[in-house]
Amino acid sequence: MARIDQAGPYAQPSLRGEAFAVRPGSIALRVDGARIASAVVARDADDAVALRLHGPDGRTVHQGRLLSEGDRLLSGLAPTIAIGSTPPGTSPSPELPAWETGDQLAQLDAVLADDGVTRRAAFHRYRGGAHRPVDVHVLASVLDHVCSVGLPIGVAVFAPGTMQACAGRVHVTDRTVGGRVFAALAESSVEIDLAGVRACHLVRSTAAHGPTSALELDDEEGRCVAVITQFGMAGEDVHEAWEDLAASLPDA
């Protein structure tokens, strides 16, 4: 449905409720340990150390190769995630803010908790910012536009209990007849199957530069599978250009 392919070391993975940042050159992963059924670290056919995280149904929700010393931070989560607790020597995650009045990270964590199903069903309670449905068919054009003008963006993709994110300028875009769109973004490759996107919502929540828009893509079961937005300190000019673009998008 949506995926990010990245090459490089993992940043220290964060747990739901902790601080979160997307930094150039590293893989940003956020997990909800309670939703990860198991994690396996093993050598693959090429004798590289591979990590696979599995959801409650046994499906692989994230996989990667551990190529650097820093990646031991991620492999160290394996025995922890398997039992759904916090890593040894760390304090429990702080109390999570209610998404109804929360900032951008609270919205992302609400999606991470149950794929965003509960939040979407109760969106009438959202007091943290504006939200409206957007025409799904403009998504490919949005990626083409940010590519042509050099506007950096952030993309997060979700699988049960995991969120992977990247950010940067879009170097090239492509699409297939079947509805798949591709974007080469910084050191990452993003793929979204638009044929499986049943709804798109533009949601504004508080972030580093004030109210910031995010395009949330839902599948046919109402699960949020991807978010396109601005993460962290994007710069006032970037933030303004992104908000102008978001405001111009047609309603569904």
N, C-alpha and C positions, 0 to 999 in steps of 0.2 A: 504493500500500500504506500508506504513512505520509508525511505532509508537514507542514511548518510554513510558514505565510504570515506575513510580518512586514513592517511599514513602519518605516523609520528608517535611520539610517546604519549601516554595517558597523563593528564593532570591528576592530582589527588581526587578521587571520586568523592562526591558529597552525598549525604543522606538527606532525605526529605526533611525540611525544617531547618537545615543548616544554610550558611551563606553559599552563594553560587556565583561563579564567574566563568566567562568564556574568553580564553586567552589565545592569541595567535600561536600556531605551531604545536598545539597540544590538543588532545582529545578530551572533551568535557563530558563526563558521564555523571548522572544523578540517579540514585536508586532508592526504592522503597523496599527495604529488606524484608518486610512482612509479606510482600507479594512475590518474592523470589523463592521458588521451591528448592532449587539446588544450584550450585555453581561447581563447575568441573575445570580443573587446570591439568592439562596433559600435553605431552609432546605429539605433534601431528606428523603427517607423512614426510614433511620436509625437515623434521627434527627441530622445529620451532615450538616454543611453549605457547599453547593456545588456551584461551579462556572462553568458556561458554556459560551463560546464565540462562536458566530455564524457569519458565513461568509455572503457575499452578497446573496447567494442562500438559506440561512436559515440553511445550514448544520452546525452541531457542529464541530468547528475546534480545540477546546481545551476544556477539562473538568477536573476538579479536586475538591478535598475536601480541605477546609480551616481548618487546624487542629491546628494551632498555632497562637500566637499573631502576629508574623511576617507576617502571611498570610493576615493580614488586608491591607498590602501594595497593594496586588493584588486585593482584593475586592474593594478597593478604586478607582480602575481604571474603575469599572463597569459603573457608570454614565458618565464617560468621554469617554470611548470607544464607548458607544451607539451613541454619536453625532460626533465621529471621530475627536476629538480635543485633545490637550495636557492637562495633569492633572492640576487642579487649583494650582496656585502658582509656576508653573514651567515655565521656558523660552522656547520658541519654539526650536525645534530640530535644530542643526547646519546645515549649507548647506552640502549636501551629496557630497562626492568626486565622480568623474566619475569612474565607475567600470573599464573602459578601461585602466586606469593607477592606479587604486586604490589597496589597500592592501587586506588582507584576509577578513576583516570585510566589506569592500566595496563590495566584491563579494557576501557575505552572504546577505547583505542588498539589492543587486540587485535582488537576488532570492526572498527575502521577498516582494519586491515591486509588482511583477506580476508573481510569481512562476518561474522566470528566463527565461521566454519565449522570451522577447525582447533581453536579453543578449545573449542567445544561438543563436538566428537568426543572430546576428551581431558579432559573435565571431571572425571574421576576423579582427575586430577593436581592439582586445585585445592586448595591449602593456605592460600590467603589469607583464606578465610572460608567460611560455610555457603552451601549452595545446595539448592534443592528445586523440583520442578515445581509450578506453581499452576494452578488451574482457570481456563482462558481466559475463561469466561463471566462472571467477576466483574469484568472490567476496566472495563466501562461503569459498574458500580456504584461502583467505586473513584473514578472521575472525578466521579460524582454526589456521593459522600460528601465529597470534599475541597472541592468547590464549596459544599456546604451548610454546612460547618463553617468555611470560610475558611482551610483549610490550604494554604499555598503548596507547589508542587511544581516539579520541573525535568523537562523533556522533551527528549530528543535523538532525532533521526531520522537514519537512515543511508541513503546510496546509495553505490555503488562509489567509494571514495576520498574521500568527504566525510561530514562530520557537522555538522548544524546544531542548535543548542540554544537553548532559551528557559527562563525560570523566572519564577514569580510566582503570584499567587492566580488561581484559576479563577473567572471571572465568570459563566459560563453554560455549560451542556452541552446537547447534543442528539444524537439518533440517528435513523437511518433504518430502515425495515423490512428493507433489504438488509444491515444489519450495520455500516454506517459510523457512527462516533461522532465528534462534534465538541466541542471545548472552546475557549472564548475565554479565553486565559491571558495576563494582563498586556496587552502591546501585540501579542500574537500570536494566531494561529488555528491550532489543531492538528487534523488529520484523520487518523484511523486506520481502515482497512478491516478490521474484526474478522473478516469472513468469510474473509480470507486469512491470518489468524493461526492457525498450526497448533500452536504450543506457547508456553507462558509459563513462565519460570523466575524465581524470586526468588533473587537473589544478594546476599550480604553481603560487602562489602569495606571496607577502611579508608579513611576520609575525614576531613574536618575535625573532626567531633565523635566520632570513633571508628567502629566498625563501622556501616555504613550500608547499608540495603536498596535494591535496585533491581529493578524488574520489567522483564525483557528479553523482548521479543516476537519470535518467530521465524516466518518464512514456511514454506511447504511444502518448500522446499529446504534448510531448516536455517540460513538466513541471518537474522541479527538485523537487524530493520528499525526498531525503536524501543526506547527505554529510558525508564522513568519512575522518578524518584529524587529525591534532594536534592543540589544542587550547592553546594560551598563552605561558607561560614559561614552556615548557615541559622538558627541560634539553637537553644539547648538545648531550649526548649519545643516548637519545631517538629520538631526531630529526634526527641524522645521520642514526640510524637503520631504521626509518620510510622512509627516502628518499632512502635508498638502496633498501628497499622492493618495493617502488613505481616505481623506475627505472627498476626493474626486470619484471614488469607486461607486458604481451604481448599486442600489438596493436590489435584493433578490425579488 
